[in-house]
Each structure stands twice: as structure tokens, then as C-alpha cells.
Amino acid sequence: ALLAGDFLTGGAALAESNAAPLVQPPHPFTFEGPFGTFDQAQLQRGYKVYREVCSTCHAMHLMSFRNLGQKGGPFYDPEYKNPNDNPVVKEIASEYDIADIDPDTGDDITRKGTPADRFPSPFKNDEAAKASNNGALPPDMSVLAKAREGGALYIYNVVSGSHTPPAGLELNPGQYYYPHVNGSLRALWKGDPAHVPHGGVLAMPPPLKSNGQVTYDDGTPSTVQQNAEDVAAFLAWASDPHAVERKQTGFAVLIYLLLLAGLTYAAYRQVWRGKH
């Protein structure tokens, strides 16, 4: 399981905001700012982290395989304007078994995925998901970066930060300490009441446990920190896959308005020149 966010509290009350301050990753995200763009190689690595680590517990119901091949996506190829024709996307989709219904008999069947299919859920239903996660429901990751204050930076901090509980914090079975999660630890804190530690608890074990957990195809060193950066970038893209196009359109509109303002001013000067 990867980022469960503030939904998986494992029984801790969220009565107060007590999260540790977020810290910037060593490599600033390339998509931040008005002119930022996503690094396609990083998106590919991030997808692999999601697939191999996160997707065992977290679904992305709003994402279809074809989205991976759309413009700006992890596997976009300008040779294939229609992402449904992208061979990489086809191969990725075919590696999944999709539950379906036989149109002739009405029986439940399983078939190979196609680019048009949505990402399958790792569990048959919510009850099965809760049963596998200490009674907590893993949230959908489709727009998780939009749903959390701090977005990709929040995700990076949660999955890459220290998860060792401070001395004096007595966790219940199935609870795990996360310093960057909002929560109240007073009920679990046995130390000095005036020095309750930052953070909260989730019903999710630390997802990125060691370096080399994911093997990158491009040879990038697979450290916990790198894994966290990459999956945070991928989830930021997934939550707003048209962000770069919108930025570029907005910039073009601003240039157009500036030119229009200049032409309007020049026309005004020309028209009213002889009126004085």
C-alpha cells in the first residue's frame, strides 16, 4: 500500500492539526510554477512505483490505460495521436486481467485489458479492501494530489519521511506513525503532555521500506527518496493530466491580450491625434 492520506487513521482522532512541516525534495519538481512541465521519464518511473507498490491496495478509478499515452502522459508518443493505438499502452493494459461479463451467456469472465479499460481495483469491493487493511479503506489515488494540502509535496514527505515512533508514543496494533500526517497523538502519548510529537497515525505500514524496492528501466538509482519523488510526480500528473496544456494556453492568451492592448492603444492614439 502507498499513501493512505488522512483517511486511514487507525483510530486516532483528527481533532487538531499537528503535522510536521513539509520539506522540499533534493530535486525540485519540474512541473511547479507557471512554466513548469512534467518530466516524462520521471512519470514513467512514478507509474512503475505506483504499479509495483501502491496498486496492491490503492485503485485509480478515474484513470484509463489510454490516459498513459495521451499528450503529456508517461508513455506519450507523437507517432500515435490516438493513445489507444500506442503499443506501449496496449502492452501495459494487456498485462492486467479485467473482470467482465460474457455477452452471450451473461457469465462472469476475465479478459486481458485494453487501452479503453480503467485501472482495475485491487479488491472486489470496499468490504474486502477494509478486511485487508486493518478495517480502513484505502483511498482512491486518482486525484489524491489534489485532495491533500501540499499536493505532490505532501505525498513525497509522507512516503519518504521517518516512520520510527518517538519514545513515549504507544501505538495500537495496526497503527503506524507518520510525522507529516495531520492528527492528534495525545491519546497515544505517554510522555510530557507539553511536548506531544508532530504527526499522526495511519493504518498503513511504511510503503517504501528500502532502496532498490523498485527496479527502474532507465537505470536511475532506485532509492527510497527517488521512489517517493517519482510517485509523487506521477500522482500529481494523474490528478491533473491537462495542467501543462492549460498553462501553455494561459500563457498564449496573456500574450494575445498584451498585443491586443498595444494595438488598441495605438489605434486610440491614431484616432484622437487630430482631435486636439
Stockholm file with secondary structure:
# STOCKHOLM 1.0

chainA/1-276         ALLAGDFLTGGAALAESNAAPLVQPPHPFTFEGPFGTFDQAQLQRGYKVYREVCSTCHAMHLMSFRNLGQKGGPFYDPEYKNPNDNPVVKEIASEYDIADIDPDTGDDITRKGTPADRFPSPFKNDEAAKASNNGALPPDMSVLAKAREGGALYIYNVVSGSHTPPAGLELNPGQYYYPHVNGSLRALWKGDPAHVPHGGVLAMPPPLKSNGQVTYDDGTPSTVQQNAEDVAAFLAWASDPHAVERKQTGFAVLIYLLLLAGLTYAAYRQVWRGKH
#=GR chainA/1-276 SS CCCCGGGCCTTCCCCSCCCCCCCCCSSCCTTCSTTCCCCHHHHHHHHHHIIIIITTTCCCTTCBGGGGGSTTSTTCCTTCSSGGGCHHHHHHHHTSEEEEECTTTCCEEEEECCTTSBCCCSSSSHHHHHHTTTTCCCCCCTTHHHHSTTHHHHHHHHHHSCCCCCTTBCCCTTCEEETTSCCCCTTTBCSCGGGCCSCEEESSCCSCCSTTSSCCTTCCCCCHHHHHHHHHHHHHHHHCTTHHHHHHHHHHHHHHHHHHHHHHHHHHHHHHGGGC
#=GC SS_cons         CCCCGGGCCTTCCCCSCCCCCCCCCSSCCTTCSTTCCCCHHHHHHHHHHIIIIITTTCCCTTCBGGGGGSTTSTTCCTTCSSGGGCHHHHHHHHTSEEEEECTTTCCEEEEECCTTSBCCCSSSSHHHHHHTTTTCCCCCCTTHHHHSTTHHHHHHHHHHSCCCCCTTBCCCTTCEEETTSCCCCTTTBCSCGGGCCSCEEESSCCSCCSTTSSCCTTCCCCCHHHHHHHHHHHHHHHHCTTHHHHHHHHHHHHHHHHHHHHHHHHHHHHHHGGGC
//
